[in-house]
Amino acid sequence: MEIGELWSITVVIDEMQHLQPTEVSTIRLKPVIGSVLKVERGLPPSLDPVMDPA
């Protein structure tokens, strides 16, 4: 990566039925050189079932 460069990361979760409201997931990005970047995201307090149209 260079200064000012942007990246997009997509995370596919295969086991969606095991996720619970307010559950926190963590992704650690570890470069070859440098420090680890930890990204945490939490789910909302309520989840509605939605069918994937694909």
N, CA, C and O atoms as a Tinker XYZ file with bonds, in Angstrom:
   216  protein
     1  N      0.831000   -1.183000    0.000000    73     2
     2  CA     0.000000    0.000000    0.000000    64     1     3
     3  C      0.873000    1.242000    0.000000    63     2     4     5
     4  O      1.975000    1.261000    0.548000    81     3
     5  N      0.354000    2.253000   -0.618000    73     3     6
     6  CA     1.047000    3.530000   -0.635000    64     5     7
     7  C      0.182000    4.576000    0.056000    63     6     8     9
     8  O     -1.021000    4.375000    0.223000    81     7
     9  N      0.780000    5.680000    0.452000    73     7    10
    10  CA     0.059000    6.747000    1.129000    64     9    11
    11  C     -1.096000    7.223000    0.255000    63    10    12    13
    12  O     -0.916000    7.505000   -0.929000    81    11
    13  N     -2.281000    7.308000    0.848000    73    11    14
    14  CA    -3.468000    7.764000    0.130000    64    13    15
    15  C     -4.219000    6.673000   -0.618000    63    14    16    17
    16  O     -5.309000    6.920000   -1.134000    81    15
    17  N     -3.658000    5.480000   -0.687000    73    15    18
    18  CA    -4.298000    4.380000   -1.402000    64    17    19
    19  C     -5.439000    3.813000   -0.557000    63    18    20    21
    20  O     -5.300000    3.676000    0.659000    81    19
    21  N     -6.565000    3.484000   -1.191000    73    19    22
    22  CA    -7.720000    2.931000   -0.499000    64    21    23
    23  C     -7.926000    1.478000   -0.896000    63    22    24    25
    24  O     -7.667000    1.091000   -2.035000    81    23
    25  N     -8.396000    0.679000    0.056000    73    23    26
    26  CA    -8.681000   -0.728000   -0.184000    64    25    27
    27  C    -10.080000   -1.041000    0.333000    63    26    28    29
    28  O    -10.581000   -0.381000    1.243000    81    27
    29  N    -10.693000   -2.039000   -0.248000    73    27    30
    30  CA   -11.985000   -2.529000    0.213000    64    29    31
    31  C    -11.820000   -3.996000    0.578000    63    30    32    33
    32  O    -11.258000   -4.775000   -0.192000    81    31
    33  N    -12.310000   -4.372000    1.755000    73    31    34
    34  CA   -12.210000   -5.755000    2.222000    64    33    35
    35  C    -13.626000   -6.280000    2.417000    63    34    36    37
    36  O    -14.436000   -5.651000    3.098000    81    35
    37  N    -13.926000   -7.427000    1.822000    73    35    38
    38  CA   -15.229000   -8.063000    1.976000    64    37    39
    39  C    -15.052000   -9.337000    2.788000    63    38    40    41
    40  O    -14.206000  -10.173000    2.474000    81    39
    41  N    -15.856000   -9.477000    3.832000    73    39    42
    42  CA   -15.802000  -10.664000    4.680000    64    41    43
    43  C    -17.098000  -11.431000    4.478000    63    42    44    45
    44  O    -18.183000  -10.887000    4.686000    81    43
    45  N    -16.993000  -12.683000    4.075000    73    43    46
    46  CA   -18.162000  -13.532000    3.862000    64    45    47
    47  C    -18.325000  -14.419000    5.091000    63    46    48    49
    48  O    -17.402000  -15.134000    5.482000    81    47
    49  N    -19.504000  -14.363000    5.690000    73    47    50
    50  CA   -19.777000  -15.174000    6.878000    64    49    51
    51  C    -20.707000  -16.302000    6.457000    63    50    52    53
    52  O    -21.856000  -16.058000    6.088000    81    51
    53  N    -20.212000  -17.548000    6.512000    73    51    54
    54  CA   -20.995000  -18.704000    6.071000    64    53    55
    55  C    -22.008000  -19.172000    7.120000    63    54    56    57
    56  O    -23.052000  -19.721000    6.770000    81    55
    57  N    -21.711000  -18.961000    8.369000    73    55    58
    58  CA   -22.557000  -19.480000    9.446000    64    57    59
    59  C    -23.362000  -18.363000   10.105000    63    58    60    61
    60  O    -23.203000  -18.109000   11.299000    81    59
    61  N    -24.222000  -17.697000    9.341000    73    59    62
    62  CA   -25.000000  -16.567000    9.848000    64    61    63
    63  C    -25.975000  -16.965000   10.956000    63    62    64    65
    64  O    -26.276000  -16.146000   11.824000    81    63
    65  N    -26.475000  -18.201000   10.949000    73    63    66
    66  CA   -27.478000  -18.593000   11.932000    64    65    67
    67  C    -26.926000  -18.612000   13.352000    63    66    68    69
    68  O    -27.705000  -18.629000   14.306000    81    67
    69  N    -25.613000  -18.611000   13.519000    73    67    70
    70  CA   -25.018000  -18.655000   14.857000    64    69    71
    71  C    -24.759000  -17.264000   15.429000    63    70    72    73
    72  O    -24.351000  -17.149000   16.584000    81    71
    73  N    -24.983000  -16.212000   14.656000    73    71    74
    74  CA   -24.750000  -14.859000   15.147000    64    73    75
    75  C    -25.882000  -14.426000   16.069000    63    74    76    77
    76  O    -27.051000  -14.722000   15.819000    81    75
    77  N    -25.523000  -13.726000   17.132000    73    75    78
    78  CA   -26.485000  -13.245000   18.113000    64    77    79
    79  C    -26.493000  -11.720000   18.143000    63    78    80    81
    80  O    -25.480000  -11.098000   17.822000    81    79
    81  N    -27.625000  -11.098000   18.527000    73    79    82
    82  CA   -27.659000   -9.641000   18.657000    64    81    83
    83  C    -26.563000   -9.148000   19.598000    63    82    84    85
    84  O    -26.251000   -9.808000   20.590000    81    83
    85  N    -25.997000   -8.027000   19.299000    73    83    86
    86  CA   -24.917000   -7.338000   20.038000    64    85    87
    87  C    -23.590000   -8.101000   20.029000    63    86    88    89
    88  O    -22.649000   -7.693000   20.710000    81    87
    89  N    -23.494000   -9.188000   19.280000    73    87    90
    90  CA   -22.243000   -9.944000   19.198000    64    89    91
    91  C    -21.181000   -9.108000   18.478000    63    90    92    93
    92  O    -21.476000   -8.421000   17.499000    81    91
    93  N    -19.957000   -9.175000   18.971000    73    91    94
    94  CA   -18.854000   -8.404000   18.400000    64    93    95
    95  C    -17.931000   -9.341000   17.632000    63    94    96    97
    96  O    -17.565000  -10.404000   18.132000    81    95
    97  N    -17.556000   -8.950000   16.421000    73    95    98
    98  CA   -16.608000   -9.710000   15.603000    64    97    99
    99  C    -15.334000   -8.892000   15.444000    63    98   100   101
   100  O    -15.379000   -7.665000   15.356000    81    99
   101  N    -14.204000   -9.581000   15.407000    73    99   102
   102  CA   -12.908000   -8.921000   15.286000    64   101   103
   103  C    -12.158000   -9.479000   14.090000    63   102   104   105
   104  O    -12.117000  -10.692000   13.883000    81   103
   105  N    -11.568000   -8.592000   13.308000    73   103   106
   106  CA   -10.700000   -8.968000   12.193000    64   105   107
   107  C     -9.354000   -8.318000   12.453000    63   106   108   109
   108  O     -9.286000   -7.126000   12.750000    81   107
   109  N     -8.282000   -9.092000   12.343000    73   107   110
   110  CA    -6.933000   -8.558000   12.524000    64   109   111
   111  C     -6.205000   -8.583000   11.186000    63   110   112   113
   112  O     -6.062000   -9.636000   10.563000    81   111
   113  N     -5.750000   -7.423000   10.756000    73   111   114
   114  CA    -4.986000   -7.305000    9.514000    64   113   115
   115  C     -3.523000   -7.218000    9.897000    63   114   116   117
   116  O     -3.105000   -6.273000   10.566000    81   115
   117  N     -2.734000   -8.215000    9.470000    73   115   118
   118  CA    -1.338000   -8.309000    9.880000    64   117   119
   119  C     -0.428000   -8.187000    8.661000    63   118   120   121
   120  O     -0.316000   -9.128000    7.876000    81   119
   121  N      0.218000   -7.041000    8.498000    73   119   122
   122  CA     1.141000   -6.878000    7.370000    64   121   123
   123  C      2.454000   -7.613000    7.625000    63   122   124   125
   124  O      2.748000   -7.993000    8.759000    81   123
   125  N      3.235000   -7.811000    6.580000    73   123   126
   126  CA     4.539000   -8.461000    6.718000    64   125   127
   127  C      5.439000   -7.624000    7.623000    63   126   128   129
   128  O      6.148000   -8.158000    8.475000    81   127
   129  N      5.402000   -6.317000    7.430000    73   127   130
   130  CA     6.180000   -5.395000    8.258000    64   129   131
   131  C      5.213000   -4.371000    8.840000    63   130   132   133
   132  O      4.369000   -3.834000    8.122000    81   131
   133  N      5.331000   -4.101000   10.121000    73   131   134
   134  CA     4.473000   -3.102000   10.756000    64   133   135
   135  C      3.566000   -3.726000   11.796000    63   134   136   137
   136  O      3.623000   -4.928000   12.057000    81   135
   137  N      2.736000   -2.895000   12.380000    73   135   138
   138  CA     1.873000   -3.362000   13.459000    64   137   139
   139  C      0.535000   -3.872000   12.925000    63   138   140   141
   140  O      0.130000   -3.560000   11.805000    81   139
   141  N     -0.131000   -4.661000   13.755000    73   139   142
   142  CA    -1.415000   -5.260000   13.414000    64   141   143
   143  C     -2.515000   -4.208000   13.564000    63   142   144   145
   144  O     -2.510000   -3.420000   14.510000    81   143
   145  N     -3.460000   -4.207000   12.616000    73   143   146
   146  CA    -4.627000   -3.340000   12.701000    64   145   147
   147  C     -5.815000   -4.210000   13.086000    63   146   148   149
   148  O     -6.176000   -5.139000   12.362000    81   147
   149  N     -6.424000   -3.903000   14.234000    73   147   150
   150  CA    -7.571000   -4.666000   14.712000    64   149   151
   151  C     -8.846000   -3.868000   14.437000    63   150   152   153
   152  O     -8.964000   -2.709000   14.834000    81   151
   153  N     -9.801000   -4.510000   13.748000    73   151   154
   154  CA   -11.080000   -3.878000   13.421000    64   153   155
   155  C    -12.177000   -4.669000   14.124000    63   154   156   157
   156  O    -12.318000   -5.871000   13.895000    81   155
   157  N    -12.956000   -4.006000   14.980000    73   155   158
   158  CA   -14.060000   -4.651000   15.679000    64   157   159
   159  C    -15.372000   -4.022000   15.247000    63   158   160   161
   160  O    -15.479000   -2.803000   15.117000    81   159
   161  N    -16.367000   -4.867000   15.027000    73   159   162
   162  CA   -17.699000   -4.398000   14.661000    64   161   163
   163  C    -18.721000   -5.212000   15.450000    63   162   164   165
   164  O    -18.560000   -6.417000   15.642000    81   163
   165  N    -19.766000   -4.538000   15.901000    73   163   166
   166  CA   -20.824000   -5.204000   16.651000    64   165   167
   167  C    -22.124000   -5.232000   15.874000    63   166   168   169
   168  O    -22.402000   -4.349000   15.063000    81   167
   169  N    -22.914000   -6.258000   16.134000    73   167   170
   170  CA   -24.232000   -6.374000   15.513000    64   169   171
   171  C    -25.233000   -5.510000   16.282000    63   170   172   173
   172  O    -25.020000   -5.223000   17.460000    81   171
   173  N    -26.315000   -5.097000   15.633000    73   171   174
   174  CA   -27.329000   -4.286000   16.316000    64   173   175
   175  C    -28.062000   -5.105000   17.386000    63   174   176   177
   176  O    -27.955000   -6.332000   17.405000    81   175
   177  N    -28.806000   -4.433000   18.279000    73   175   178
   178  CA   -29.515000   -5.130000   19.362000    64   177   179
   179  C    -30.599000   -6.094000   18.885000    63   178   180   181
   180  O    -30.964000   -7.010000   19.622000    81   179
   181  N    -31.119000   -5.914000   17.677000    73   179   182
   182  CA   -32.113000   -6.862000   17.163000    64   181   183
   183  C    -31.788000   -7.193000   15.709000    63   182   184   185
   184  O    -31.308000   -6.351000   14.950000    81   183
   185  N    -32.064000   -8.447000   15.346000    73   183   186
   186  CA   -31.809000   -8.929000   13.988000    64   185   187
   187  C    -33.108000   -9.464000   13.400000    63   186   188   189
   188  O    -33.830000  -10.208000   14.064000    81   187
   189  N    -33.407000   -9.092000   12.163000    73   187   190
   190  CA   -34.584000   -9.598000   11.464000    64   189   191
   191  C    -34.146000  -10.612000   10.423000    63   190   192   193
   192  O    -33.167000  -10.378000    9.714000    81   191
   193  N    -34.857000  -11.750000   10.313000    73   191   194
   194  CA   -34.503000  -12.726000    9.282000    64   193   195
   195  C    -34.818000  -12.168000    7.893000    63   194   196   197
   196  O    -35.908000  -11.648000    7.657000    81   195
   197  N    -33.869000  -12.280000    6.995000    73   195   198
   198  CA   -34.034000  -11.812000    5.623000    64   197   199
   199  C    -33.525000  -12.907000    4.705000    63   198   200   201
   200  O    -32.457000  -13.472000    4.938000    81   199
   201  N    -34.280000  -13.208000    3.669000    73   199   202
   202  CA   -33.844000  -14.229000    2.720000    64   201   203
   203  C    -32.986000  -13.581000    1.652000    63   202   204   205
   204  O    -33.306000  -12.498000    1.161000    81   203
   205  N    -31.900000  -14.240000    1.295000    73   203   206
   206  CA   -31.006000  -13.764000    0.247000    64   205   207
   207  C    -31.663000  -14.030000   -1.105000    63   206   208   209
   208  O    -31.984000  -15.177000   -1.414000    81   207
   209  N    -31.871000  -12.982000   -1.924000    73   207   210
   210  CA   -32.539000  -13.191000   -3.213000    64   209   211
   211  C    -31.670000  -13.891000   -4.258000    63   210   212   213
   212  O    -32.164000  -14.266000   -5.322000    81   211
   213  N    -30.394000  -14.069000   -3.968000    73   211   214
   214  CA   -29.499000  -14.676000   -4.965000    64   213   215
   215  C    -29.670000  -16.166000   -5.050000    63   214   216
   216  O    -28.990000  -16.821000   -5.841000    81   215
